């Protein structure tokens, strides 16, 4: 009985530590992703929670929430631009973003683009 309790306690502690470490890291990454979106004019056509010219980032997250290929697809869409996924208005390419920046932004978008304070 004691061993079972000890294992549960250890698992709980590691889970809590992982949660808090991930949360702190996530907030920093979210801020970086939001800053990248501002610097690269993404917020001229997209908002976190409402449609402007393009869909909201939250709508994108909802549409692709069960698609395992979404990160690759969205990185490609941001880098190369295009149209057809959300209508006829084309999205311009963002060719100057690095692969790391694209991954950071796509991760943030797929989490629903958490707002920054």
Buried (B, 14 or more C-beta within 10 A) or exposed (E): EEEEEEEEEEEEEEEEEEEEEEEEEBEEBBBBBBEBBEEBEBBEBBBBEEEEEBBBBBBBBEEBEEEEEBBEBBBEBBBEEEEEBBEEEEBEEBEEBEEEBBBBBBBBBBBBBBEEE
